[in-house]
Amino acid sequence: MTLRLELRDSDRLLVVVPHPDDETLATGGLIQRALLAGAALRVVFATDGDNNPWPQRWLER
Protein backbone atom coordinates (compact mmCIF):
# COMPACT_ATOMS: atom_id res chain seq x y z
CA MET A 1 0.00 0.00 0.00
CA THR A 2 1.37 3.40 -0.98
CA LEU A 3 0.31 6.56 0.81
CA ARG A 4 0.86 9.89 -0.90
CA LEU A 5 1.71 12.89 1.24
CA GLU A 6 -0.51 15.82 0.34
CA LEU A 7 1.32 19.11 0.79
CA ARG A 8 -0.35 22.54 0.96
CA ASP A 9 0.86 26.12 0.97
CA SER A 10 -0.01 26.27 4.67
CA ASP A 11 2.42 23.44 5.52
CA ARG A 12 5.83 24.05 7.11
CA LEU A 13 8.75 21.64 6.77
CA LEU A 14 12.02 21.51 8.67
CA VAL A 15 14.75 19.25 7.28
CA VAL A 16 17.68 18.58 9.65
CA VAL A 17 20.75 16.88 8.17
CA PRO A 18 24.32 16.34 9.38
CA HIS A 19 26.16 17.51 6.24
CA PRO A 20 25.59 19.77 3.23
CA ASP A 21 24.14 17.80 0.28
CA ASP A 22 22.52 15.22 2.59
CA GLU A 23 19.23 17.09 2.24
CA THR A 24 19.35 16.55 -1.52
CA LEU A 25 20.30 12.89 -1.27
CA ALA A 26 17.80 12.01 1.46
CA THR A 27 14.84 14.33 0.88
CA GLY A 28 15.30 15.94 -2.55
CA GLY A 29 11.96 14.72 -3.85
CA LEU A 30 10.10 15.87 -0.76
CA ILE A 31 11.78 19.29 -0.89
CA GLN A 32 10.81 19.70 -4.54
CA ARG A 33 7.19 18.73 -3.88
CA ALA A 34 7.00 21.04 -0.85
CA LEU A 35 8.32 24.01 -2.82
CA LEU A 36 5.96 23.33 -5.72
CA ALA A 37 3.05 23.25 -3.25
CA GLY A 38 4.15 26.60 -1.81
CA ALA A 39 4.99 25.20 1.62
CA ALA A 40 7.46 27.00 3.87
CA LEU A 41 10.76 25.12 4.03
CA ARG A 42 13.90 25.40 6.14
CA VAL A 43 17.02 23.22 6.00
CA VAL A 44 19.35 22.99 9.00
CA PHE A 45 22.88 21.62 8.62
CA ALA A 46 24.07 20.21 11.95
CA THR A 47 27.82 20.39 11.35
CA ASP A 48 30.67 22.37 12.84
CA GLY A 49 32.16 22.88 9.38
CA ASP A 50 35.36 20.95 10.01
CA ASN A 51 36.62 18.67 7.30
CA ASN A 52 36.90 14.96 8.03
CA PRO A 53 40.48 14.38 9.30
CA TRP A 54 40.61 10.66 8.44
CA PRO A 55 41.90 10.96 4.83
CA GLN A 56 44.82 13.14 6.01
CA ARG A 57 45.60 10.77 8.88
CA TRP A 58 45.63 7.87 6.43
CA LEU A 59 48.15 9.69 4.20
CA GLU A 60 50.37 10.48 7.17
CA ARG A 61 50.77 6.78 7.98
Distance bins in CASP14 RR format, pairs under 12 A and 6 or more apart:
PFRMAT RR
TARGET T0000
AUTHOR 0000-0000-0000
RMODE 2
METHOD distances of the structure
MODEL  1
4 30 0 0 0 0 0 1 0 0 0 0 0
4 33 0 0 0 0 1 0 0 0 0 0 0
5 11 0 0 0 0 1 0 0 0 0 0 0
5 13 0 0 0 0 0 1 0 0 0 0 0
5 27 0 0 0 0 0 1 0 0 0 0 0
5 29 0 0 0 0 0 1 0 0 0 0 0
5 30 1 0 0 1 0 0 0 0 0 0 0
5 33 1 0 0 1 0 0 0 0 0 0 0
5 34 0 0 0 0 1 0 0 0 0 0 0
5 37 0 0 0 0 1 0 0 0 0 0 0
5 39 0 0 0 0 0 1 0 0 0 0 0
6 33 0 0 0 0 1 0 0 0 0 0 0
6 34 0 0 0 0 0 1 0 0 0 0 0
6 37 0 0 0 0 1 0 0 0 0 0 0
6 39 0 0 0 0 0 1 0 0 0 0 0
7 13 0 0 0 0 1 0 0 0 0 0 0
7 29 0 0 0 0 0 1 0 0 0 0 0
7 30 0 0 0 0 1 0 0 0 0 0 0
7 31 0 0 0 0 0 1 0 0 0 0 0
7 32 0 0 0 0 0 1 0 0 0 0 0
7 33 1 0 1 0 0 0 0 0 0 0 0
7 34 1 0 1 0 0 0 0 0 0 0 0
7 35 0 0 0 0 1 0 0 0 0 0 0
7 36 0 0 0 0 1 0 0 0 0 0 0
7 37 1 1 0 0 0 0 0 0 0 0 0
7 38 1 0 0 1 0 0 0 0 0 0 0
7 39 1 0 1 0 0 0 0 0 0 0 0
7 40 0 0 0 0 0 1 0 0 0 0 0
7 41 0 0 0 0 0 1 0 0 0 0 0
8 33 0 0 0 0 0 1 0 0 0 0 0
8 34 0 0 0 0 1 0 0 0 0 0 0
8 36 0 0 0 0 0 1 0 0 0 0 0
8 37 1 0 0 1 0 0 0 0 0 0 0
8 38 1 0 0 1 0 0 0 0 0 0 0
8 39 1 0 0 1 0 0 0 0 0 0 0
8 40 0 0 0 0 0 1 0 0 0 0 0
9 34 0 0 0 0 1 0 0 0 0 0 0
9 35 0 0 0 0 0 1 0 0 0 0 0
9 36 0 0 0 0 0 1 0 0 0 0 0
9 37 1 0 0 1 0 0 0 0 0 0 0
9 38 1 0 1 0 0 0 0 0 0 0 0
9 39 1 0 0 1 0 0 0 0 0 0 0
9 40 0 0 0 0 1 0 0 0 0 0 0
9 41 0 0 0 0 0 1 0 0 0 0 0
10 34 0 0 0 0 0 1 0 0 0 0 0
10 37 0 0 0 0 1 0 0 0 0 0 0
10 38 0 0 0 0 1 0 0 0 0 0 0
10 39 1 0 0 1 0 0 0 0 0 0 0
10 40 0 0 0 0 1 0 0 0 0 0 0
11 30 0 0 0 0 0 1 0 0 0 0 0
11 33 0 0 0 0 0 1 0 0 0 0 0
11 34 1 0 0 1 0 0 0 0 0 0 0
11 35 0 0 0 0 0 1 0 0 0 0 0
11 36 0 0 0 0 0 1 0 0 0 0 0
11 37 1 0 0 1 0 0 0 0 0 0 0
11 38 0 0 0 0 1 0 0 0 0 0 0
11 39 1 0 1 0 0 0 0 0 0 0 0
11 40 1 0 0 1 0 0 0 0 0 0 0
11 41 0 0 0 0 1 0 0 0 0 0 0
12 34 0 0 0 0 1 0 0 0 0 0 0
12 37 0 0 0 0 0 1 0 0 0 0 0
12 38 0 0 0 0 0 1 0 0 0 0 0
12 39 1 0 0 1 0 0 0 0 0 0 0
12 40 1 0 1 0 0 0 0 0 0 0 0
12 41 1 0 0 1 0 0 0 0 0 0 0
12 42 1 0 0 1 0 0 0 0 0 0 0
13 23 0 0 0 0 0 1 0 0 0 0 0
13 27 0 0 0 0 1 0 0 0 0 0 0
13 28 0 0 0 0 0 1 0 0 0 0 0
13 29 0 0 0 0 0 1 0 0 0 0 0
13 30 1 0 0 1 0 0 0 0 0 0 0
13 31 1 0 0 1 0 0 0 0 0 0 0
13 32 0 0 0 0 0 1 0 0 0 0 0
13 33 0 0 0 0 1 0 0 0 0 0 0
13 34 1 0 1 0 0 0 0 0 0 0 0
13 35 0 0 0 0 1 0 0 0 0 0 0
13 37 0 0 0 0 1 0 0 0 0 0 0
13 38 0 0 0 0 0 1 0 0 0 0 0
13 39 1 0 1 0 0 0 0 0 0 0 0
13 40 1 0 0 1 0 0 0 0 0 0 0
13 41 1 0 1 0 0 0 0 0 0 0 0
13 42 1 0 0 1 0 0 0 0 0 0 0
13 43 0 0 0 0 1 0 0 0 0 0 0
13 44 0 0 0 0 0 1 0 0 0 0 0
14 23 0 0 0 0 0 1 0 0 0 0 0
14 27 0 0 0 0 0 1 0 0 0 0 0
14 30 0 0 0 0 0 1 0 0 0 0 0
14 31 0 0 0 0 0 1 0 0 0 0 0
14 34 0 0 0 0 0 1 0 0 0 0 0
14 39 0 0 0 0 0 1 0 0 0 0 0
14 40 0 0 0 0 1 0 0 0 0 0 0
14 41 0 0 0 0 1 0 0 0 0 0 0
14 42 1 0 1 0 0 0 0 0 0 0 0
14 43 0 0 0 0 1 0 0 0 0 0 0
14 44 1 0 0 1 0 0 0 0 0 0 0
14 46 0 0 0 0 0 1 0 0 0 0 0
15 22 0 0 0 0 1 0 0 0 0 0 0
15 23 1 0 1 0 0 0 0 0 0 0 0
15 24 0 0 0 0 0 1 0 0 0 0 0
15 25 0 0 0 0 0 1 0 0 0 0 0
15 26 0 0 0 0 1 0 0 0 0 0 0
15 27 1 0 1 0 0 0 0 0 0 0 0
15 28 0 0 0 0 1 0 0 0 0 0 0
15 29 0 0 0 0 0 1 0 0 0 0 0
15 30 1 0 0 1 0 0 0 0 0 0 0
15 31 1 0 0 1 0 0 0 0 0 0 0
15 34 0 0 0 0 1 0 0 0 0 0 0
15 35 0 0 0 0 0 1 0 0 0 0 0
15 39 0 0 0 0 0 1 0 0 0 0 0
15 40 0 0 0 0 0 1 0 0 0 0 0
15 41 1 0 0 1 0 0 0 0 0 0 0
15 42 1 0 0 1 0 0 0 0 0 0 0
15 43 1 0 1 0 0 0 0 0 0 0 0
15 44 1 0 0 1 0 0 0 0 0 0 0
15 45 0 0 0 0 1 0 0 0 0 0 0
15 46 0 0 0 0 0 1 0 0 0 0 0
16 22 0 0 0 0 1 0 0 0 0 0 0
16 23 0 0 0 0 1 0 0 0 0 0 0
16 26 0 0 0 0 0 1 0 0 0 0 0
16 27 0 0 0 0 0 1 0 0 0 0 0
16 42 0 0 0 0 1 0 0 0 0 0 0
16 43 1 0 0 1 0 0 0 0 0 0 0
16 44 1 0 1 0 0 0 0 0 0 0 0
16 45 0 0 0 0 1 0 0 0 0 0 0
16 46 1 0 0 1 0 0 0 0 0 0 0
16 47 0 0 0 0 0 1 0 0 0 0 0
17 23 1 0 1 0 0 0 0 0 0 0 0
17 24 0 0 0 0 1 0 0 0 0 0 0
17 25 0 0 0 0 1 0 0 0 0 0 0
17 26 1 0 0 1 0 0 0 0 0 0 0
17 27 1 0 0 1 0 0 0 0 0 0 0
17 28 0 0 0 0 0 1 0 0 0 0 0
17 31 0 0 0 0 0 1 0 0 0 0 0
17 42 0 0 0 0 0 1 0 0 0 0 0
17 43 1 0 0 1 0 0 0 0 0 0 0
17 44 1 0 0 1 0 0 0 0 0 0 0
17 45 1 0 0 1 0 0 0 0 0 0 0
17 46 1 0 0 1 0 0 0 0 0 0 0
17 47 0 0 0 0 1 0 0 0 0 0 0
18 25 0 0 0 0 0 1 0 0 0 0 0
18 26 0 0 0 0 0 1 0 0 0 0 0
18 43 0 0 0 0 0 1 0 0 0 0 0
18 44 0 0 0 0 0 1 0 0 0 0 0
18 45 1 0 0 1 0 0 0 0 0 0 0
18 46 1 0 1 0 0 0 0 0 0 0 0
18 47 1 0 0 1 0 0 0 0 0 0 0
18 48 0 0 0 0 0 1 0 0 0 0 0
18 49 0 0 0 0 0 1 0 0 0 0 0
18 52 0 0 0 0 0 1 0 0 0 0 0
19 25 0 0 0 0 1 0 0 0 0 0 0
19 26 0 0 0 0 0 1 0 0 0 0 0
19 43 0 0 0 0 0 1 0 0 0 0 0
19 44 0 0 0 0 0 1 0 0 0 0 0
19 45 1 0 0 1 0 0 0 0 0 0 0
19 46 0 0 0 0 1 0 0 0 0 0 0
19 47 1 0 1 0 0 0 0 0 0 0 0
19 48 0 0 0 0 0 1 0 0 0 0 0
19 49 0 0 0 0 1 0 0 0 0 0 0
19 50 0 0 0 0 0 1 0 0 0 0 0
19 51 0 0 0 0 0 1 0 0 0 0 0
19 52 0 0 0 0 1 0 0 0 0 0 0
20 43 0 0 0 0 1 0 0 0 0 0 0
20 44 0 0 0 0 0 1 0 0 0 0 0
20 45 1 0 1 0 0 0 0 0 0 0 0
20 46 0 0 0 0 0 1 0 0 0 0 0
20 47 1 0 0 1 0 0 0 0 0 0 0
20 49 0 0 0 0 1 0 0 0 0 0 0
20 51 0 0 0 0 0 1 0 0 0 0 0
21 27 0 0 0 0 0 1 0 0 0 0 0
21 28 0 0 0 0 0 1 0 0 0 0 0
21 43 0 0 0 0 0 1 0 0 0 0 0
21 45 0 0 0 0 1 0 0 0 0 0 0
21 47 0 0 0 0 0 1 0 0 0 0 0
22 28 0 0 0 0 0 1 0 0 0 0 0
22 31 0 0 0 0 0 1 0 0 0 0 0
22 43 0 0 0 0 1 0 0 0 0 0 0
22 44 0 0 0 0 0 1 0 0 0 0 0
22 45 0 0 0 0 1 0 0 0 0 0 0
22 46 0 0 0 0 1 0 0 0 0 0 0
22 47 0 0 0 0 1 0 0 0 0 0 0
23 29 0 0 0 0 0 1 0 0 0 0 0
23 30 0 0 0 0 1 0 0 0 0 0 0
23 31 1 0 0 1 0 0 0 0 0 0 0
23 32 0 0 0 0 0 1 0 0 0 0 0
23 34 0 0 0 0 0 1 0 0 0 0 0
23 41 0 0 0 0 1 0 0 0 0 0 0
23 42 0 0 0 0 0 1 0 0 0 0 0
23 43 1 0 1 0 0 0 0 0 0 0 0
23 44 0 0 0 0 1 0 0 0 0 0 0
23 45 1 0 0 1 0 0 0 0 0 0 0
23 46 0 0 0 0 0 1 0 0 0 0 0
23 47 0 0 0 0 0 1 0 0 0 0 0
24 30 0 0 0 0 0 1 0 0 0 0 0
24 31 1 0 0 1 0 0 0 0 0 0 0
24 32 0 0 0 0 1 0 0 0 0 0 0
24 43 0 0 0 0 1 0 0 0 0 0 0
24 45 0 0 0 0 0 1 0 0 0 0 0
25 31 0 0 0 0 0 1 0 0 0 0 0
26 43 0 0 0 0 0 1 0 0 0 0 0
27 33 0 0 0 0 1 0 0 0 0 0 0
27 34 0 0 0 0 1 0 0 0 0 0 0
27 35 0 0 0 0 0 1 0 0 0 0 0
27 41 0 0 0 0 1 0 0 0 0 0 0
27 43 0 0 0 0 1 0 0 0 0 0 0
28 34 0 0 0 0 1 0 0 0 0 0 0
28 35 0 0 0 0 1 0 0 0 0 0 0
28 36 0 0 0 0 0 1 0 0 0 0 0
28 41 0 0 0 0 0 1 0 0 0 0 0
28 43 0 0 0 0 0 1 0 0 0 0 0
29 35 0 0 0 0 1 0 0 0 0 0 0
29 36 0 0 0 0 1 0 0 0 0 0 0
29 37 0 0 0 0 0 1 0 0 0 0 0
29 41 0 0 0 0 0 1 0 0 0 0 0
30 36 0 0 0 0 0 1 0 0 0 0 0
30 37 0 0 0 0 0 1 0 0 0 0 0
30 39 0 0 0 0 1 0 0 0 0 0 0
30 41 0 0 0 0 1 0 0 0 0 0 0
30 43 0 0 0 0 0 1 0 0 0 0 0
31 37 0 0 0 0 0 1 0 0 0 0 0
31 38 0 0 0 0 0 1 0 0 0 0 0
31 39 0 0 0 0 1 0 0 0 0 0 0
31 40 0 0 0 0 0 1 0 0 0 0 0
31 41 1 0 0 1 0 0 0 0 0 0 0
31 42 0 0 0 0 0 1 0 0 0 0 0
31 43 1 0 0 1 0 0 0 0 0 0 0
32 38 0 0 0 0 0 1 0 0 0 0 0
32 39 0 0 0 0 0 1 0 0 0 0 0
32 41 0 0 0 0 0 1 0 0 0 0 0
33 39 0 0 0 0 1 0 0 0 0 0 0
33 41 0 0 0 0 0 1 0 0 0 0 0
34 40 0 0 0 0 1 0 0 0 0 0 0
34 41 1 0 1 0 0 0 0 0 0 0 0
34 42 0 0 0 0 0 1 0 0 0 0 0
34 43 0 0 0 0 0 1 0 0 0 0 0
35 41 1 0 0 1 0 0 0 0 0 0 0
35 42 0 0 0 0 0 1 0 0 0 0 0
35 43 0 0 0 0 0 1 0 0 0 0 0
50 56 0 0 0 0 0 1 0 0 0 0 0
51 57 0 0 0 0 0 1 0 0 0 0 0
52 58 0 0 0 0 0 1 0 0 0 0 0
53 59 0 0 0 0 0 1 0 0 0 0 0
53 60 0 0 0 0 1 0 0 0 0 0 0
54 60 0 0 0 0 0 1 0 0 0 0 0
54 61 0 0 0 0 0 1 0 0 0 0 0
55 61 0 0 0 0 0 1 0 0 0 0 0
END
